[in-house]
Amino acid sequence: MKLSRHAKSNMKLYDISGSDIIAALHAPDMTAREHTKIIAIKKFGRRFSGLPLKVVYEKKEDEIFIVTTYPLKKKLWR
C-alpha cells in the first residue's frame, strides 16, 4: 500500500492510522467508483467524532495507491 503526500498529511491532521485505512479497505460499509478511483466508506463508531472515514484509492496491478483519506463531514452519508 502506497500513500500520496496528501493522504499522509490528512492522516496526521485527522489522527487516522494505517490500520484504520486497512479496515476501511477490507470491510467498507459502502463503496463507489469514480473513473479509475474507488471510494470506501467505513464508520468507526465514536472515532472521528462519529463521522465515517472516506478512503479514495486506485488499484494499480497488485498495489493499492491511497489518494486521500478523511472523515466525512457531511451528514448525507447513511
MMTF fields as JSON, N, C-alpha, C and O atoms, coordinates in Angstrom:
{
  "mmtfVersion": "1.0.0",
  "mmtfProducer": "UNKNOWN",
  "numBonds": 311,
  "numAtoms": 312,
  "numGroups": 78,
  "numChains": 1,
  "numModels": 1,
  "chainsPerModel": [1],
  "groupsPerChain": [78],
  "chainIdList": ["A"],
  "bondAtomList": [4, 2, 8, 6, 12, 10, 16, 14, 20, 18, 24, 22, 28, 26, 32, 30, 36, 34, 40, 38, 44, 42, 48, 46, 52, 50, 56, 54, 60, 58, 64, 62, 68, 66, 72, 70, 76, 74, 80, 78, 84, 82, 88, 86, 92, 90, 96, 94, 100, 98, 104, 102, 108, 106, 112, 110, 116, 114, 120, 118, 124, 122, 128, 126, 132, 130, 136, 134, 140, 138, 144, 142, 148, 146, 152, 150, 156, 154, 160, 158, 164, 162, 168, 166, 172, 170, 176, 174, 180, 178, 184, 182, 188, 186, 192, 190, 196, 194, 200, 198, 204, 202, 208, 206, 212, 210, 216, 214, 220, 218, 224, 222, 228, 226, 232, 230, 236, 234, 240, 238, 244, 242, 248, 246, 252, 250, 256, 254, 260, 258, 264, 262, 268, 266, 272, 270, 276, 274, 280, 278, 284, 282, 288, 286, 292, 290, 296, 294, 300, 298, 304, 302, 308, 306],
  "bondOrderList": [1, 1, 1, 1, 1, 1, 1, 1, 1, 1, 1, 1, 1, 1, 1, 1, 1, 1, 1, 1, 1, 1, 1, 1, 1, 1, 1, 1, 1, 1, 1, 1, 1, 1, 1, 1, 1, 1, 1, 1, 1, 1, 1, 1, 1, 1, 1, 1, 1, 1, 1, 1, 1, 1, 1, 1, 1, 1, 1, 1, 1, 1, 1, 1, 1, 1, 1, 1, 1, 1, 1, 1, 1, 1, 1, 1, 1],
  "groupList": [{"groupName": "MET", "atomNameList": ["N", "CA", "C", "O"], "elementList": ["N", "C", "C", "O"], "formalChargeList": [0, 0, 0, 0], "bondAtomList": [1, 0, 2, 1, 3, 2], "bondOrderList": [1, 1, 2], "singleLetterCode": "M", "chemCompType": "L-PEPTIDE LINKING"}, {"groupName": "LYS", "atomNameList": ["N", "CA", "C", "O"], "elementList": ["N", "C", "C", "O"], "formalChargeList": [0, 0, 0, 0], "bondAtomList": [1, 0, 2, 1, 3, 2], "bondOrderList": [1, 1, 2], "singleLetterCode": "K", "chemCompType": "L-PEPTIDE LINKING"}, {"groupName": "LEU", "atomNameList": ["N", "CA", "C", "O"], "elementList": ["N", "C", "C", "O"], "formalChargeList": [0, 0, 0, 0], "bondAtomList": [1, 0, 2, 1, 3, 2], "bondOrderList": [1, 1, 2], "singleLetterCode": "L", "chemCompType": "L-PEPTIDE LINKING"}, {"groupName": "SER", "atomNameList": ["N", "CA", "C", "O"], "elementList": ["N", "C", "C", "O"], "formalChargeList": [0, 0, 0, 0], "bondAtomList": [1, 0, 2, 1, 3, 2], "bondOrderList": [1, 1, 2], "singleLetterCode": "S", "chemCompType": "L-PEPTIDE LINKING"}, {"groupName": "ARG", "atomNameList": ["N", "CA", "C", "O"], "elementList": ["N", "C", "C", "O"], "formalChargeList": [0, 0, 0, 0], "bondAtomList": [1, 0, 2, 1, 3, 2], "bondOrderList": [1, 1, 2], "singleLetterCode": "R", "chemCompType": "L-PEPTIDE LINKING"}, {"groupName": "HIS", "atomNameList": ["N", "CA", "C", "O"], "elementList": ["N", "C", "C", "O"], "formalChargeList": [0, 0, 0, 0], "bondAtomList": [1, 0, 2, 1, 3, 2], "bondOrderList": [1, 1, 2], "singleLetterCode": "H", "chemCompType": "L-PEPTIDE LINKING"}, {"groupName": "ALA", "atomNameList": ["N", "CA", "C", "O"], "elementList": ["N", "C", "C", "O"], "formalChargeList": [0, 0, 0, 0], "bondAtomList": [1, 0, 2, 1, 3, 2], "bondOrderList": [1, 1, 2], "singleLetterCode": "A", "chemCompType": "L-PEPTIDE LINKING"}, {"groupName": "ASN", "atomNameList": ["N", "CA", "C", "O"], "elementList": ["N", "C", "C", "O"], "formalChargeList": [0, 0, 0, 0], "bondAtomList": [1, 0, 2, 1, 3, 2], "bondOrderList": [1, 1, 2], "singleLetterCode": "N", "chemCompType": "L-PEPTIDE LINKING"}, {"groupName": "TYR", "atomNameList": ["N", "CA", "C", "O"], "elementList": ["N", "C", "C", "O"], "formalChargeList": [0, 0, 0, 0], "bondAtomList": [1, 0, 2, 1, 3, 2], "bondOrderList": [1, 1, 2], "singleLetterCode": "Y", "chemCompType": "L-PEPTIDE LINKING"}, {"groupName": "ASP", "atomNameList": ["N", "CA", "C", "O"], "elementList": ["N", "C", "C", "O"], "formalChargeList": [0, 0, 0, 0], "bondAtomList": [1, 0, 2, 1, 3, 2], "bondOrderList": [1, 1, 2], "singleLetterCode": "D", "chemCompType": "L-PEPTIDE LINKING"}, {"groupName": "ILE", "atomNameList": ["N", "CA", "C", "O"], "elementList": ["N", "C", "C", "O"], "formalChargeList": [0, 0, 0, 0], "bondAtomList": [1, 0, 2, 1, 3, 2], "bondOrderList": [1, 1, 2], "singleLetterCode": "I", "chemCompType": "L-PEPTIDE LINKING"}, {"groupName": "GLY", "atomNameList": ["N", "CA", "C", "O"], "elementList": ["N", "C", "C", "O"], "formalChargeList": [0, 0, 0, 0], "bondAtomList": [1, 0, 2, 1, 3, 2], "bondOrderList": [1, 1, 2], "singleLetterCode": "G", "chemCompType": "PEPTIDE LINKING"}, {"groupName": "PRO", "atomNameList": ["N", "CA", "C", "O"], "elementList": ["N", "C", "C", "O"], "formalChargeList": [0, 0, 0, 0], "bondAtomList": [1, 0, 2, 1, 3, 2], "bondOrderList": [1, 1, 2], "singleLetterCode": "P", "chemCompType": "L-PEPTIDE LINKING"}, {"groupName": "THR", "atomNameList": ["N", "CA", "C", "O"], "elementList": ["N", "C", "C", "O"], "formalChargeList": [0, 0, 0, 0], "bondAtomList": [1, 0, 2, 1, 3, 2], "bondOrderList": [1, 1, 2], "singleLetterCode": "T", "chemCompType": "L-PEPTIDE LINKING"}, {"groupName": "GLU", "atomNameList": ["N", "CA", "C", "O"], "elementList": ["N", "C", "C", "O"], "formalChargeList": [0, 0, 0, 0], "bondAtomList": [1, 0, 2, 1, 3, 2], "bondOrderList": [1, 1, 2], "singleLetterCode": "E", "chemCompType": "L-PEPTIDE LINKING"}, {"groupName": "PHE", "atomNameList": ["N", "CA", "C", "O"], "elementList": ["N", "C", "C", "O"], "formalChargeList": [0, 0, 0, 0], "bondAtomList": [1, 0, 2, 1, 3, 2], "bondOrderList": [1, 1, 2], "singleLetterCode": "F", "chemCompType": "L-PEPTIDE LINKING"}, {"groupName": "VAL", "atomNameList": ["N", "CA", "C", "O"], "elementList": ["N", "C", "C", "O"], "formalChargeList": [0, 0, 0, 0], "bondAtomList": [1, 0, 2, 1, 3, 2], "bondOrderList": [1, 1, 2], "singleLetterCode": "V", "chemCompType": "L-PEPTIDE LINKING"}, {"groupName": "TRP", "atomNameList": ["N", "CA", "C", "O"], "elementList": ["N", "C", "C", "O"], "formalChargeList": [0, 0, 0, 0], "bondAtomList": [1, 0, 2, 1, 3, 2], "bondOrderList": [1, 1, 2], "singleLetterCode": "W", "chemCompType": "L-PEPTIDE LINKING"}],
  "groupTypeList": [0, 1, 2, 3, 4, 5, 6, 1, 3, 7, 0, 1, 2, 8, 9, 10, 3, 11, 3, 9, 10, 10, 6, 6, 2, 5, 6, 12, 9, 0, 13, 6, 4, 14, 5, 13, 1, 10, 10, 6, 10, 1, 1, 15, 11, 4, 4, 15, 3, 11, 2, 12, 2, 1, 16, 16, 8, 14, 1, 1, 14, 9, 14, 10, 15, 10, 16, 13, 13, 8, 12, 2, 1, 1, 1, 2, 17, 4],
  "groupIdList": [1, 2, 3, 4, 5, 6, 7, 8, 9, 10, 11, 12, 13, 14, 15, 16, 17, 18, 19, 20, 21, 22, 23, 24, 25, 26, 27, 28, 29, 30, 31, 32, 33, 34, 35, 36, 37, 38, 39, 40, 41, 42, 43, 44, 45, 46, 47, 48, 49, 50, 51, 52, 53, 54, 55, 56, 57, 58, 59, 60, 61, 62, 63, 64, 65, 66, 67, 68, 69, 70, 71, 72, 73, 74, 75, 76, 77, 78],
  "secStructList": [7, 3, 3, 7, 2, 2, 2, 2, 2, 2, 2, 2, 2, 2, 6, 7, 7, 2, 2, 2, 2, 2, 2, 2, 2, 2, 1, 7, 1, 3, 3, 3, 3, 3, 6, 6, 3, 3, 3, 3, 3, 3, 7, 7, 6, 6, 4, 4, 4, 4, 7, 7, 3, 3, 3, 3, 3, 3, 3, 3, 6, 6, 3, 3, 3, 3, 3, 3, 3, 3, 3, 7, 7, 1, 6, 6, 7, 7],
  "xCoordList": [0.85, 0.0, 0.902, 1.777, 0.665, 1.407, 0.472, -0.72, 0.999, 0.214, 0.698, 1.901, -0.236, 0.137, 0.543, 0.264, 1.189, 1.577, 0.329, 0.32, -0.717, -1.98, -2.599, -3.081, -2.582, -3.123, -2.322, -2.907, -1.001, -0.164, -0.457, -0.516, -0.638, -0.949, -2.29, -2.405, -3.304, -4.617, -4.579, -5.312, -3.74, -3.619, -3.119, -3.611, -2.145, -1.635, -2.694, -2.913, -3.341, -4.323, -5.503, -5.94, -6.027, -7.23, -6.951, -7.886, -5.678, -5.274, -5.817, -6.44, -5.573, -6.002, -4.796, -3.71, -4.985, -3.878, -3.93, -4.939, -2.836, -2.777, -3.763, -4.329, -3.974, -4.925, -6.365, -7.211, -6.651, -7.979, -8.223, -9.305, -7.214, -7.327, -7.506, -8.356, -6.719, -6.817, -8.193, -8.777, -8.717, -10.058, -11.116, -12.048, -10.974, -11.941, -11.852, -12.865, -10.662, -10.495, -11.015, -11.615, -10.793, -11.18, -12.648, -13.234, -13.251, -14.65, -15.4, -15.836, -15.551, -16.247, -17.749, -18.328, -18.369, -19.825, -20.468, -21.608, -19.717, -20.222, -19.04, -17.971, -19.233, -18.199, -18.828, -20.022, -17.994, -18.42, -17.212, -16.08, -17.458, -16.384, -16.529, -17.623, -15.417, -15.359, -14.183, -13.028, -14.475, -13.456, -12.511, -12.935, -11.256, -10.293, -10.174, -9.513, -10.805, -10.695, -11.843, -12.97, -11.536, -12.527, -12.648, -11.65, -13.881, -14.142, -14.688, -15.667, -14.051, -14.513, -14.888, -14.128, -16.062, -16.527, -16.826, -17.523, -16.289, -16.488, -16.711, -16.012, -17.685, -17.983, -17.23, -17.235, -16.589, -15.784, -16.374, -15.637, -17.659, -18.291, -17.982, -18.354, -17.305, -17.029, -15.794, -15.597, -14.968, -13.765, -14.165, -15.231, -13.345, -13.575, -14.886, -15.607, -15.192, -16.412, -17.676, -18.676, -17.64, -18.809, -19.012, -19.993, -18.107, -18.221, -17.553, -16.563, -18.068, -17.449, -16.143, -15.969, -15.238, -13.958, -14.093, -14.613, -13.623, -13.644, -12.219, -11.316, -12.018, -10.713, -10.871, -11.659, -10.121, -10.143, -8.833, -7.75, -8.945, -7.736, -7.853, -8.937, -6.722, -6.639, -5.906, -4.955, -6.357, -5.64, -4.804, -5.323, -3.498, -2.57, -1.839, -0.993, -2.172, -1.626, -1.873, -3.027, -0.839, -1.002, -0.832, -0.694, -0.844, -0.587, -1.788, -2.498, -2.004, -3.073, -2.42, -1.512, -2.894, -2.385, -3.48, -4.529, -3.246, -4.213, -4.058, -3.019, -5.106, -5.08, -5.336, -4.587, -6.393, -6.715, -7.579, -8.169, -7.636, -8.478, -8.847, -8.015, -10.087, -10.547, -11.91, -12.626, -12.281, -13.624, -14.63, -14.397, -15.737, -16.774, -17.431, -17.787, -17.59, -18.192, -19.654, -20.388, -20.083, -21.477, -22.341, -21.897, -23.543, -24.459, -25.258, -26.259, -24.841, -25.541, -25.325, -26.109, -24.249, -23.939, -24.931, -25.299, -25.369, -26.323, -25.795, -26.472],
  "yCoordList": [-1.166, 0.0, 1.238, 1.391, 2.11, 3.359, 4.509, 4.45, 5.542, 6.697, 7.945, 8.167, 8.749, 10.03, 10.989, 10.739, 12.067, 13.075, 13.68, 13.978, 13.855, 14.39, 13.449, 13.902, 12.154, 11.174, 11.186, 11.137, 11.25, 11.29, 12.539, 12.484, 13.654, 14.904, 14.808, 15.236, 14.246, 14.089, 13.101, 13.261, 12.085, 11.117, 11.813, 11.538, 12.709, 13.452, 14.416, 14.518, 15.114, 16.132, 15.549, 16.11, 14.413, 13.82, 12.62, 11.958, 12.334, 11.217, 9.886, 9.12, 9.629, 8.388, 7.453, 7.852, 6.223, 5.263, 4.403, 4.355, 3.743, 2.82, 1.679, 1.199, 1.239, 0.152, 0.611, -0.197, 1.909, 2.443, 2.346, 1.962, 2.695, 2.64, 1.199, 0.92, 0.29, -1.119, -1.671, -2.419, -1.305, -1.766, -1.251, -1.977, 0.002, 0.574, -0.114, -0.276, -0.514, -1.18, -2.615, -3.078, -3.319, -4.726, -4.947, -5.943, -4.029, -4.211, -2.871, -2.377, -2.284, -0.991, -1.148, -2.191, -0.098, -0.07, 0.284, -0.09, 1.01, 1.43, 1.631, 2.075, 1.308, 1.568, 2.246, 2.106, 2.986, 3.643, 3.708, 3.479, 4.019, 4.093, 5.382, 5.729, 6.09, 7.283, 7.103, 7.259, 6.779, 6.505, 5.414, 4.272, 5.74, 4.722, 4.645, 3.751, 5.569, 5.618, 4.859, 4.847, 4.239, 3.511, 4.239, 4.645, 4.394, 5.073, 4.059, 3.367, 3.977, 3.101, 3.976, 4.862, 3.725, 4.487, 3.507, 2.511, 3.806, 2.923, 3.76, 4.744, 3.353, 4.023, 3.299, 2.069, 4.058, 3.502, 3.8, 3.886, 3.954, 4.23, 5.628, 6.608, 5.729, 7.038, 7.713, 8.908, 6.987, 7.601, 8.654, 8.556, 9.634, 10.722, 11.446, 11.837, 11.62, 12.309, 11.665, 12.348, 10.372, 9.643, 9.744, 9.215, 10.412, 10.556, 9.379, 8.852, 8.953, 7.846, 8.283, 9.451, 7.333, 7.579, 7.284, 6.239, 8.212, 8.03, 7.801, 8.565, 6.748, 6.433, 6.35, 5.551, 7.175, 7.167, 6.526, 6.965, 5.483, 4.767, 4.254, 4.225, 3.855, 3.249, 1.925, 1.795, 0.949, -0.323, -0.299, -0.148, -0.452, -0.488, -1.818, -2.033, -2.702, -4.057, -4.728, -4.976, -5.025, -5.687, -4.72, -5.141, -3.426, -2.444, -1.517, -1.223, -1.063, -0.119, 1.227, 1.322, 2.274, 3.619, 4.456, 4.681, 4.918, 5.721, 7.176, 7.797, 7.709, 9.078, 10.054, 11.015, 9.814, 10.666, 9.896, 8.867, 10.408, 9.83, 10.931, 11.766, 10.922, 11.933, 11.532, 10.754, 12.059, 11.811, 12.647, 13.829, 12.039, 12.768, 13.75, 13.387, 14.975, 15.973, 16.192, 16.733, 15.779, 15.971, 14.875, 13.736, 15.211, 14.246, 13.521, 12.876, 13.612, 12.959, 11.461, 10.715, 11.013, 9.589, 8.867, 9.376, 7.695, 6.929, 5.567, 4.788],
  "zCoordList": [0.0, 0.0, 0.0, 0.853, -0.977, -1.064, -0.734, -1.035, -0.126, 0.269, -0.463, -0.595, -0.933, -1.528, -0.416, 0.757, -0.777, 0.202, 0.85, 2.044, 0.051, 0.553, 1.598, 2.636, 1.321, 2.266, 3.569, 4.651, 3.48, 4.687, 5.513, 6.741, 4.829, 5.51, 6.244, 7.392, 5.575, 6.205, 7.357, 8.333, 7.258, 8.344, 9.616, 10.71, 9.47, 10.621, 11.142, 12.349, 10.233, 10.609, 11.366, 12.371, 10.884, 11.469, 12.377, 12.828, 12.648, 13.511, 12.981, 13.716, 11.702, 11.047, 11.008, 10.587, 11.442, 11.435, 10.169, 9.466, 9.909, 8.78, 8.946, 7.965, 10.187, 10.427, 10.176, 9.792, 10.392, 10.057, 8.545, 8.102, 7.78, 6.319, 5.861, 5.016, 6.405, 6.024, 6.369, 5.585, 7.547, 7.94, 6.97, 6.624, 6.529, 5.583, 4.223, 3.544, 3.827, 2.529, 2.562, 1.592, 3.662, 3.748, 4.081, 3.657, 4.839, 5.238, 5.199, 6.239, 4.005, 3.939, 4.155, 3.848, 4.688, 4.822, 3.483, 3.207, 2.658, 1.357, 0.406, 0.825, -0.864, -1.862, -3.063, -3.328, -3.785, -5.015, -5.94, -5.515, -7.19, -8.17, -8.957, -9.402, -9.126, -9.961, -10.909, -10.512, -12.149, -13.174, -12.675, -12.498, -12.45, -12.019, -10.496, -9.969, -9.798, -8.345, -7.675, -8.169, -6.561, -5.769, -4.426, -3.831, -3.967, -2.703, -1.71, -1.989, -0.554, 0.525, 1.709, 2.102, 2.275, 3.429, 4.557, 4.366, 5.728, 6.876, 8.131, 8.374, 8.912, 10.18, 11.298, 11.36, 12.172, 13.256, 14.627, 15.609, 14.707, 15.994, 16.478, 15.833, 17.609, 18.211, 17.648, 17.864, 16.94, 16.348, 15.332, 14.725, 15.144, 14.184, 14.484, 13.565, 15.759, 16.225, 15.679, 15.459, 15.462, 14.967, 13.472, 12.949, 12.769, 11.312, 10.618, 11.126, 9.468, 8.737, 8.073, 7.723, 7.907, 7.252, 5.763, 5.371, 4.942, 3.488, 3.019, 3.361, 2.232, 1.665, 0.151, -0.354, -0.565, -2.029, -2.48, -2.093, -3.3, -3.719, -5.15, -5.734, -5.692, -7.019, -6.898, -6.128, -7.664, -7.737, -8.997, -10.103, -8.817, -9.94, -9.873, -9.004, -10.793, -10.814, -9.468, -9.118, -8.714, -7.413, -6.249, -5.101, -6.544, -5.5, -5.332, -6.293, -4.106, -3.808, -3.517, -2.69, -4.21, -4.026, -3.378, -3.982, -2.153, -1.414, -1.86, -1.637, -2.495, -2.993, -1.851, -1.677, -1.069, 0.066, 1.062, 0.734, 2.258, 3.295, 4.288, 4.642, 4.728, 5.677, 6.228, 5.597, 7.408, 7.93, 7.136, 6.884, 6.748, 6.031, 6.988, 8.109, 6.555, 7.432, 7.132, 7.959, 5.963, 5.592, 6.211, 6.353, 6.568, 7.153, 6.076, 6.389, 4.816, 3.728, 3.728, 3.141, 4.391, 4.409, 5.295, 6.354, 4.883, 5.684, 6.014, 6.686]
}
